[in-house]
Amino acid sequence: QVPLVESGGGLVQAGESLRLSCAASGSRFSINAMGWYRQAPGKQRDLVASITGGGRTTYADSVKGRFTISRDNAKNTVYLQMNSLKPEDTAVYYCNLNLFNGIVLWGKGTLVTVSS
């Protein structure tokens, strides 16, 4: 099992920024798509942003223009730059890695709280 290490969550005020990162450590493996999901209290887990191996990105409508996903293949790391944060962005954020062998990995989640 490949451990995923997430970091960057915290408490911020509306309008501020945070940068999440998720690194896959351990043995060598090939990562296809990478992404970030979030789950607010009482709600389902939804896709926030994803990035393919070729760099194609997808964003939820609610974060377009504010969030940017990127990846560093040499470090097996995916990032989520979150700007102009809003209280409705408050959630636990999970990273998601899809390996070429079909295995899907999830991080344990990092809490982002945005106060108004």
N, C-alpha and C positions, 0 to 999 in steps of 0.2 A: 504494500500500500504506500502510495506517495503522499507524504505530508504536504499540506499547503499552509503557508504562513501568511496570514493577512495582517495588515497594519494600516494605521492612518485614521481610524475612526475617532470620534470624540464629540464634544459639545461646542457648538459655535452659534453665533447670532445670525439672524437672517441677513443675507447679503454677503456673508463671508464665504471663504473657500476652504476646501479640504482636498487632500490627495490620498486616495486609497492605493495600496499595492498588495499584490498577492504573488508570492514566489513559491514555485514547486521545487522542493529540494530532494536530494537523494540520487538514485541511479539515473542513467541516461534514458530518455524516452522522447518520443516525437509527439509534439502537441499540434493539434489542428486548430480548431476555433477556441477562443478564450472569451470569457464574458463576465459580466456582473449582474446579479439579480438583487432584488430587495424585497423585504417582507415587513410591512407595518403591522402593528398589533391588530389582531382580528381580521387581517386580510391575507390573501393568497400571495405566494411568492411570484413576483413578476420580473421579466427581463428589463434591465435598465439599458445595457449596451453590450454589444458583442463585436469581436474583430476576428476575421478569418486569418488563415495562415498567409494569405496574400495581401492582407492589410485592409480588406473591405470592412467597413464599419456599419453598424445598425444601431439606432437609438430609439428609445421609447419617445413618443411625441412630447411627453411631459418634461423631458430633459434636453431636447434638441436645442442647440445654441448655448447651453449652459455647461454641459458635461462633455468631456472628451476622453475616449478610451484609447489606450496605446499599449504596445507590447515591446518587450526586449527579448528576442528569441535566444540570445546568447546567455541570458540570465534566467530563462524560463519564467518570466515575470510579466504580469499584466497590471496596468495602472488605470485608475479612474480619477481624472481631474474634475472636481466639482466646483463650479463657480456660481455666484449669485444664488446661494442656497436658500431654500424656502422652508418654512415649518413643515410643509407637506412632504418634504424629502426625508423627514425623520423615519428611520427604519433600520433594521438589521440588514447589512449588505453582505452578500455571499459571492465569492468568486467561483467560477465554473470553468473547468478545463476539459476539453474533449480531445482524447488521444486518438491517434490514427488507428490504433488497434481496437477502437470501439469503447474503451473504458472512459467513463465520465467521472471526474473528480469534483468534489465540492469542498470549499473551505468551511470553517466552523462559524464564520460570520463575524462581522465587526459592527458595532453600534454607532450610528450617526444620529445625533440629536441636534435639531435646529430650533433655537428659541426665537420667539417673535419680539 
